[in-house]
């Protein structure tokens, strides 16, 4: 089974919690899945979002 999860925080909640800049590309998702573009806060870009594709370990197994 492919996992799905939610990202329901508002941009203002994320800005406050992680001290990041607002991102115009962010919007909450109640059906995030592998292969969907998702916001990620990384060490390389701690002040804002990087947008990466979701990941599923079952798909990696081939």
C-alpha positions as CSV (number, residue, x, y, z in Angstrom):
1,X,0.0,0.0,0.0
2,X,1.3,3.5,-0.9
3,X,1.2,5.8,2.1
4,X,-0.7,9.1,2.1
5,X,-0.5,11.8,4.7
6,X,-1.7,15.3,5.4
7,X,0.0,18.7,5.5
8,X,-2.7,20.8,7.1
9,X,-0.7,23.7,8.7
10,X,-1.3,27.2,7.4
11,X,1.7,29.1,6.0
12,X,1.5,31.4,9.0
13,X,1.8,28.5,11.4
14,X,4.9,27.3,9.6
15,X,6.4,30.7,9.4
16,X,6.0,31.1,13.2
17,X,7.1,27.6,14.1
18,X,10.2,27.3,11.9
19,X,11.1,31.0,11.5
20,X,11.0,30.7,7.7
21,X,10.0,33.1,4.9
22,X,6.6,32.8,3.4
23,X,6.4,30.7,0.2
24,X,3.8,31.7,-2.5
25,X,3.8,28.1,-3.7
26,X,2.7,26.5,-0.5
27,X,-0.8,25.3,0.2
28,X,-2.1,22.7,2.7
29,X,-2.8,19.2,1.3
30,X,-5.1,16.6,2.8
31,X,-4.1,13.9,0.3
32,X,-0.3,14.1,0.0
33,X,1.2,11.1,-1.8
34,X,4.4,9.8,-3.3
35,X,5.1,11.6,-6.6
36,X,3.4,14.8,-5.5
37,X,5.4,18.0,-5.1
38,X,5.7,18.7,-1.4
39,X,7.3,21.4,0.8
40,X,10.4,20.5,2.7
41,X,12.6,22.5,5.1
42,X,16.2,21.4,4.6
43,X,19.6,22.2,6.2
44,X,20.7,23.7,2.9
45,X,17.7,26.1,2.9
46,X,16.6,26.5,6.6
47,X,14.9,29.9,6.0
48,X,12.5,28.7,3.3
49,X,10.9,25.7,1.5
50,X,12.4,23.5,-1.0
51,X,9.8,21.6,-3.1
52,X,10.6,17.9,-3.5
53,X,8.7,14.9,-4.8
54,X,7.2,12.6,-2.2
55,X,8.9,9.3,-1.7
56,X,7.7,5.7,-1.1
57,X,10.1,2.9,0.0
58,X,7.9,0.3,-1.6
59,X,8.5,1.9,-5.0
60,X,12.3,1.8,-4.3
61,X,12.3,-2.0,-3.9
62,X,11.3,-2.3,-7.6
